[in-house]
Amino acid sequence: MDIHQLLLKYWGHKAFRPLQEDIINSVLEGKDTLALLPTGGGKSICFQVPALVKEGICIVVSPLIALMKDQVENLLKRDIKAVAIYSGMNKREIDITFDNCIYGNIKFLYISPERIETEIFKERFRKMNVNLIAVDESHCISQWGYDFRPSYLNIAKLRVEKPTVPFLALTATATPEVVIDIQKQLEFKKENALQISFERKNLAYAVLHEEDKLNRLLKILKKVPGTAIIYVRSRKKTKEVASFLIKNGVSADYYHAGLTNEERNKKQSNWVNNITRIIVSTNAFGMGIDKASVRLVVHLDLPDSLEAYFQEAGRAGRDEQKAYAVLLFEKADRLDLEKRIIDSFPKIEVIKNVYQALANYFQIPIGAALNESYSLNISEFCKQYNLQVYSVFTCLKFLEKENYLILSETSYNPSRIKIEVTKDELYEFQVKNDKFDFFLKTILRSYSGLFENFVKIDEFELAKRLNSSQEKIVKALQYLSHLKMISYIEQTNLPQLTYLTERLNTNDVQISVQHYRDRKEIAIKKMESVIYFATTKHKCRSEILLNYFGEKDVYRCGVCDVCLERNKLELSDIEFSLVSNQIKKILTQENLPITQLIEKIAGIRDDKKIKVIQWLLENDKLKTNTDNLLEWRK
């Protein structure tokens, strides 16, 4: 079956999106490939299609559990065999999954970068018939990227066992230096980056300077009909803003990673199905959600980087219809962002203290816990050791970056069971234990594959079928697990903390001072780029973003807030550039009164010269000094 037939059969599309076919053909030719597609550009198709064309299994390295689960579910719905390995699974469950990848007909194995360093993966990987290694969110491999993960640096080691298998790296956000670094770190045989322009012609960016943000938000929502996402910094603020909108007659709800799985699913479903118009969220919302008709994305707080902003704003207008991305900004936001960056670099001693506190909390002795996962209730942990949540979170991020441990994002892991005895042994147990007979028969009728694999179960549904309580069902499953009749893994909504090394004595925990300084420097540069984007009044917003991502030969968009002001001048871009370039050249040599400046500008009418000078003054590119002379602001 060729790639077009596969696209039609499994996805129902007759044609690929721009660049998808080029990327797929590059992979099928056995070339290492870096695919740069903006948010919503269809990156997953680029590895799923070639992997289905070829014999064998595709290994997908991904840092996000929620995204892994989402993609596995989507593939299974299309009758494509896919599995994922993530924190929260026990050793037996992992063991069975790997065996299915070697001996079964699994086409996709999703795995976190941390797992590929484990001995169990290395041993099983050698035996797998691998046709492609796809590296999602590949910007994480670069220390210049906005979410550097040192575990990504180990991915290239997979080449030792499978030297002929091509790599496909994918990302939606990469600066020119990150593009080079990804290919270098993944040891591409030859540079091969395929990139579509990040320009979104249907998306109008705007930065509005506003102190009364909530009332301005109401006005925006009245002007722009349709679905919207409102991004805020804190969980508390999601609820506050949603409540404000509801009180003012706007259909809204809030969303953050601290909600239960049922709550998140319900809120997400209501929004996707247009029951709720507005979702107010932290950055936990949007990843993997395929809703093309979002008309508006509003940021009420400054993001940490332009990469994050571009990805979140890019969730508007994926249907290629007119959409808006608005950043509401006031002077205090700049101070808040600067403080946030400072706070995200705790003292090295504080990082070590948090490492020790975790060991005490989980009662882990020195030398233990390698590759073990623990459910971490951060608020409970902070309360017990009198720590601040944000401080703990930033310390954990540093311990991640030094490869000591990893904290997964909050993710719902449903309960799973597997029968650990033979059918004959189970039957014998049922005969001898009459009170468990109907219970086990109900489980066997409700779920298939229990003797071979771990299977997801729902205790609430079982309770309804057995006319019992969920609590009694859980106790019965725990008892059968204690008897070793079954393996039972209970559901959890908590993030998973996984130790990547044995638990060390705190004195042996090394935090590289140089790495610490480098990362702080990178974070400050990214912060400065965000502040420039938010405060500049003279350069097209789209141009700023495209320049940041390495696209230099671009034109102003004509629809952002800056361009709309420029449009009022009734000058063409050529005329405006002719005048402004002359003004800059003249005033960098000497300061002049406005009359003399007008005389020195050539090739255009005086009324147009005055319009440009006025615009440059209003947008802080020109200023008048104490002698009433015009100066060019550097």
Buried (B, 14 or more C-beta within 10 A) or exposed (E): EEBBEBBEEBBEEEEBBEBBBBBBBBBBEEBBBBBBBBBBBBBBBBBBBBBBBBEBBBBBBBBBBBBBBBBBEBBEEEEBBBBBBBBBBBEEBBEBBBBBBBEBEBBBBBBBBBBBBBEBBBEBBEEBEBBBBBBBBBBBBBBBBBBBBBBBBBBBEBBEEBEEBBBBBBBBBBBBEBBBBBBEBBEBEEEBBBBBBBBBEBBBBBBBBBEEBBEBBBEBBEEBEBBBBBBBBEBEBBBBBBEBBBEBEBBBBBBBBBBEBEBBEBBBEBBBEEEBBBBBBBBBBBBBBEBBBBBBBBBBBBBBBBBBBBBBBBBBBBBEEBBBBBBBBBEEBBEEBBEBBEEBBBEBEBBBBBBBBBBEBBEBEEEEBEBBBBBBBBEEBBEEBEBEEBBBBBBBBBBBBBBBBBBBBBBBBBBBBBBBBEEEEBEEBBEEBEEBBEBBEBBBEBBEEBBEBBBEBBBEEBBEEBEBEBEBBBEBBEEBBEEEBBBBBBBBBBBBBBBBBBBBEBEEBEBEEEBBEBBBEBBBEBBEBBBEBBEBBBBBBBBBBBEBBBBEEBEBBBBBBBBEBBEEBEBEEEBBEBBBEBBBEBBEEEBBEBEEBBEBBEEBEEEBBBBBBEBBBEBEBBEEEEEEBBBBEE
